[in-house]
Amino acid sequence: MADEIRVMLEIGPKGTKVVAVAPDWPGLERGAKSEEAATERLQSYLPRYAQVAKLAGMDAEFAAITSVNVVERYPGTGSTDFWAISFAFSGIDRQDMSSDELDRELMLMRACWAFFDDVRSRVSAEMQKGPRGGGRDRDQIVRHTVGTEQDWAKKIGVLTPQGAMLTDEGLEAHRDAYCDAIRSFHSQGKMARTWPLRYLIRHTAYHTMDHAWEMEDKDLTAQPA
């Protein structure tokens, strides 16, 4: 239904963590200690993800959501329990995509990238530290995020040179190559090595959004009175 958001629940093998995943909105995933808590946490992030939907031109569709529909429960991995992050493939991830579905998912992934770029341009270089002073600053978070994506890109034959993604031009070229390669693999019915393309897209979008929200939450920029 148009007013529902479909949610999948990835359940760790020990049952200590559950990840709620919105398969129709790449990047919208949140983990917690129970199914109920994970679902509630995902719902609490709807206003934050709305900015991504707006960047993708899907704000009206997203704003119509009023309820959650849990459509799948599937087993996670040990990493699901440890990190409360999705590391397993759902049944939906394994489903074929039409060209229109692929276009929609890529548009949302690009919107996640645009949101990430906006966040990194406006937050403080120094990030709020934890109770014992731990945690990465902005540029370390950015390098980690793009570096991890650079590794995943190898699964679809995109070999971006080391350091190229640290310039705006290099990052844009990488992202174009990433999307083009996904389209090519889709047209050939190929997976990203062992990863379904749906999972590659949503995991890329999730990692991007998780660190964008991390930077927002740890921003030390003075807020207006």
DRENLOVEX-198688 format. One record per residue (C-alpha): x, y, z; residue number from 1; residue in one letter. Coordinates in nm, 4 decimals, m for minus. Layout:
<rs>
R/c1/c2/c3/k/r
R/X/Y/Z/NUM/a $
...
</rs>
This chain:
<rs>
R/c1/c2/c3/k/r
R/0.0000/0.0000/0.0000/1/m $
R/0.1159/0.3529/m0.0767/2/a $
R/0.0998/0.4631/0.2860/3/d $
R/0.3090/0.1689/0.4148/4/e $
R/0.6833/0.1274/0.4358/5/i $
R/0.7981/m0.2285/0.3823/6/r $
R/1.0443/m0.3482/0.6456/7/v $
R/1.2626/m0.6584/0.6594/8/m $
R/1.4062/m0.7816/0.9898/9/l $
R/1.7532/m0.9377/0.9882/10/e $
R/1.7925/m1.1401/1.3075/11/i $
R/2.1363/m1.2268/1.4416/12/g $
R/2.1999/m1.5986/1.5088/13/p $
R/2.2320/m1.5363/1.8830/14/k $
R/1.9280/m1.3105/1.8834/15/g $
R/2.1167/m1.0278/2.0539/16/t $
R/2.0670/m0.7788/1.7681/17/k $
R/1.8058/m0.7194/1.4989/18/v $
R/1.8366/m0.4874/1.1993/19/v $
R/1.5287/m0.3266/1.0466/20/a $
R/1.5790/m0.2641/0.6734/21/v $
R/1.3515/m0.0634/0.4422/22/a $
R/1.4174/m0.2375/0.1082/23/p $
R/1.2397/0.0258/m0.0994/24/d $
R/1.4448/0.3107/0.0478/25/w $
R/1.8177/0.2275/0.0187/26/p $
R/2.0133/0.3639/0.3121/27/g $
R/1.7295/0.3431/0.5629/28/l $
R/1.8400/0.0692/0.8041/29/e $
R/1.8707/0.0732/1.1828/30/r $
R/1.9700/m0.1912/1.4366/31/g $
R/1.8752/m0.2535/1.7997/32/a $
R/1.8393/m0.5321/2.0555/33/k $
R/1.4939/m0.6566/1.9549/34/s $
R/1.2533/m0.6589/1.6611/35/e $
R/1.0337/m0.3971/1.8228/36/e $
R/1.3242/m0.1710/1.9162/37/a $
R/1.4818/m0.1965/1.5707/38/a $
R/1.1518/m0.1169/1.4004/39/t $
R/1.0907/0.1790/1.6313/40/e $
R/1.4423/0.3074/1.5735/41/r $
R/1.3978/0.2883/1.1974/42/l $
R/1.0712/0.4812/1.2284/43/q $
R/1.2464/0.7479/1.4353/44/s $
R/1.4813/0.8078/1.1414/45/y $
R/1.2042/0.8697/0.8879/46/l $
R/1.2244/1.2506/0.9320/47/p $
R/1.5999/1.2376/0.8755/48/r $
R/1.5753/1.0166/0.5677/49/y $
R/1.3053/1.2460/0.4277/50/a $
R/1.5865/1.4781/0.3168/51/q $
R/1.7225/1.1989/0.0952/52/v $
R/1.3790/1.1327/m0.0521/53/a $
R/1.3515/1.5041/m0.1311/54/k $
R/1.6903/1.5068/m0.3054/55/l $
R/1.5689/1.2128/m0.5158/56/a $
R/1.2441/1.3926/m0.6022/57/g $
R/1.0421/1.1364/m0.4045/58/m $
R/0.9439/1.3529/m0.1083/59/d $
R/0.5677/1.3315/m0.1740/60/a $
R/0.5819/0.9524/m0.1957/61/e $
R/0.7857/0.9315/0.1241/62/f $
R/0.5680/1.1808/0.3121/63/a $
R/0.2634/0.9598/0.2479/64/a $
R/0.4058/0.6836/0.4720/65/i $
R/0.2001/0.6365/0.7876/66/t $
R/0.2630/0.2745/0.8880/67/s $
R/0.5142/m0.0106/0.8837/68/v $
R/0.4580/m0.3485/0.7208/69/n $
R/0.7069/m0.6205/0.8204/70/v $
R/0.7309/m0.8302/0.5051/71/v $
R/1.0253/m1.0596/0.5830/72/e $
R/1.2305/m1.2029/0.8671/73/r $
R/1.5585/m1.3679/0.7753/74/y $
R/1.8727/m1.4919/0.9544/75/p $
R/2.1730/m1.2655/0.9863/76/g $
R/2.5359/m1.3477/1.0570/77/t $
R/2.7615/m1.3200/1.3587/78/g $
R/2.8413/m0.9660/1.2424/79/s $
R/2.4710/m0.8819/1.2646/80/t $
R/2.4805/m0.9649/1.6349/81/d $
R/2.8123/m0.7860/1.6922/82/f $
R/2.7599/m0.4635/1.4950/83/w $
R/2.3786/m0.4395/1.4659/84/a $
R/2.4363/m0.3844/1.0932/85/i $
R/2.2888/m0.5861/0.8064/86/s $
R/2.5435/m0.8352/0.6720/87/f $
R/2.3110/m1.0953/0.5190/88/a $
R/2.1040/m1.1180/0.2024/89/f $
R/1.7270/m1.1218/0.2292/90/s $
R/1.4840/m1.2872/m0.0048/91/g $
R/1.4000/m0.9460/m0.1473/92/i $
R/1.7698/m0.8769/m0.2107/93/d $
R/1.7787/m1.1881/m0.4288/94/r $
R/1.4767/m1.0903/m0.6384/95/q $
R/1.5221/m0.9742/m0.9951/96/d $
R/1.4890/m0.6012/m1.0619/97/m $
R/1.3261/m0.4370/m1.3596/98/s $
R/1.5115/m0.1519/m1.5283/99/s $
R/1.2690/0.0952/m1.3687/100/d $
R/1.3326/m0.0508/m1.0227/101/e $
R/1.7053/m0.0277/m1.0790/102/l $
R/1.6768/0.3348/m1.1903/103/d $
R/1.4827/0.4175/m0.8735/104/r $
R/1.7356/0.2477/m0.6451/105/e $
R/2.0311/0.4164/m0.8146/106/l $
R/1.8577/0.7536/m0.7898/107/m $
R/1.8154/0.7043/m0.4151/108/l $
R/2.1763/0.5887/m0.3748/109/m $
R/2.2898/0.9033/m0.5563/110/r $
R/2.0680/1.1089/m0.3247/111/a $
R/2.2432/0.9461/m0.0269/112/c $
R/2.5774/1.0503/m0.1753/113/w $
R/2.4493/1.4064/m0.2270/114/a $
R/2.3306/1.4203/0.1329/115/f $
R/2.6679/1.2913/0.2561/116/f $
R/2.8501/1.5558/0.0529/117/d $
R/2.6296/1.8296/0.1952/118/d $
R/2.6891/1.7116/0.5514/119/v $
R/3.0662/1.6933/0.5159/120/r $
R/3.0688/2.0456/0.3696/121/s $
R/2.8964/2.2004/0.6701/122/r $
R/3.0043/2.0124/0.9817/123/v $
R/3.3063/2.0919/1.1958/124/s $
R/3.6418/1.9357/1.1090/125/a $
R/3.6749/1.8202/1.4682/126/e $
R/3.4040/1.5832/1.5848/127/m $
R/3.2649/1.5353/1.9337/128/q $
R/3.4573/1.2580/2.1103/129/k $
R/3.3253/0.9770/2.3272/130/g $
R/3.3561/0.9510/2.7059/131/p $
R/3.7215/0.8407/2.6769/132/r $
R/3.8170/1.0673/2.3898/133/g $
R/3.7700/0.8062/2.1168/134/g $
R/3.6202/0.8544/1.7744/135/g $
R/3.7186/0.9840/1.4326/136/r $
R/3.7166/1.3415/1.3095/137/d $
R/3.5352/1.4497/0.9927/138/r $
R/3.8112/1.3878/0.7395/139/d $
R/3.8845/1.0455/0.8884/140/q $
R/3.5153/0.9534/0.8582/141/i $
R/3.5095/1.0723/0.4964/142/v $
R/3.8231/0.8764/0.4072/143/r $
R/3.6849/0.5637/0.5722/144/h $
R/3.3497/0.5959/0.3935/145/t $
R/3.4883/0.6482/0.0429/146/v $
R/3.7710/0.3983/0.0974/147/g $
R/3.5291/0.1226/0.1949/148/t $
R/3.3145/0.1982/m0.1076/149/e $
R/3.6269/0.1827/m0.3242/150/q $
R/3.6794/m0.1758/m0.2048/151/d $
R/3.3183/m0.2737/m0.2758/152/w $
R/3.3454/m0.1263/m0.6255/153/a $
R/3.6000/m0.3934/m0.7133/154/k $
R/3.3157/m0.6465/m0.6960/155/k $
R/3.1780/m0.4930/m1.0167/156/i $
R/3.5105/m0.4252/m1.1851/157/g $
R/3.5480/m0.0578/m1.0907/158/v $
R/3.9132/m0.0027/m1.0012/159/l $
R/3.9370/0.3567/m0.8835/160/t $
R/4.3011/0.4638/m0.8235/161/p $
R/4.4096/0.5094/m0.4630/162/q $
R/4.3435/0.8648/m0.3488/163/g $
R/4.1365/0.9608/m0.6546/164/a $
R/3.8147/0.9709/m0.4524/165/m $
R/3.9561/1.2395/m0.2224/166/l $
R/3.9013/1.5050/m0.4906/167/t $
R/3.5558/1.6211/m0.5975/168/d $
R/3.6295/1.5373/m0.9610/169/e $
R/3.7675/1.1945/m0.8777/170/g $
R/3.4757/1.1136/m0.6496/171/l $
R/3.2229/1.2154/m0.9145/172/e $
R/3.4015/1.0043/m1.1771/173/a $
R/3.4071/0.7050/m0.9390/174/h $
R/3.0373/0.7364/m0.8645/175/r $
R/2.9482/0.7569/m1.2331/176/d $
R/3.1605/0.4475/m1.3024/177/a $
R/2.9995/0.2683/m1.0053/178/y $
R/2.6467/0.3304/m1.1345/179/c $
R/2.7420/0.2456/m1.4923/180/d $
R/2.8954/m0.0835/m1.3792/181/a $
R/2.5873/m0.1744/m1.1762/182/i $
R/2.3718/m0.1085/m1.4825/183/r $
R/2.6020/m0.3248/m1.6948/184/s $
R/2.5971/m0.6122/m1.4449/185/f $
R/2.2180/m0.5846/m1.4214/186/h $
R/2.1792/m0.6032/m1.7993/187/s $
R/2.3903/m0.9194/m1.7992/188/q $
R/2.2088/m1.0764/m1.5044/189/g $
R/2.5318/m1.0840/m1.3045/190/k $
R/2.5895/m1.0491/m0.9311/191/m $
R/2.8580/m0.8374/m0.7672/192/a $
R/3.0659/m1.1504/m0.7073/193/r $
R/2.8649/m1.3089/m0.4237/194/t $
R/2.6526/m0.9994/m0.3537/195/w $
R/2.3125/m0.9439/m0.5166/196/p $
R/2.2996/m0.6010/m0.6797/197/l $
R/2.0113/m0.4954/m0.4557/198/r $
R/2.2303/m0.5664/m0.1532/199/y $
R/2.5291/m0.3804/m0.3014/200/l $
R/2.3129/m0.0730/m0.3594/201/i $
R/2.1438/m0.0728/m0.0209/202/r $
R/2.4641/m0.1522/0.1674/203/h $
R/2.6474/0.1292/m0.0113/204/t $
R/2.3618/0.3669/0.0641/205/a $
R/2.3424/0.2504/0.4271/206/y $
R/2.7146/0.2981/0.4871/207/h $
R/2.6957/0.6446/0.3331/208/t $
R/2.3979/0.7486/0.5448/209/m $
R/2.5262/0.5934/0.8661/210/d $
R/2.8403/0.8057/0.8507/211/h $
R/2.6546/1.1157/0.7309/212/a $
R/2.4300/1.0896/1.0355/213/w $
R/2.7343/1.0208/1.2530/214/e $
R/2.8902/1.3469/1.1355/215/m $
R/2.5666/1.5357/1.2000/216/e $
R/2.5375/1.3897/1.5488/217/d $
R/2.9009/1.4714/1.6375/218/k $
R/2.9129/1.8154/1.4745/219/d $
R/3.0676/2.0829/1.6963/220/l $
R/2.9595/2.3765/1.4804/221/t $
R/2.8038/2.6408/1.7005/222/a $
R/2.4283/2.6413/1.6654/223/q $
R/2.2472/2.9748/1.6271/224/p $
R/2.0828/3.1020/1.9448/225/a $
</rs>
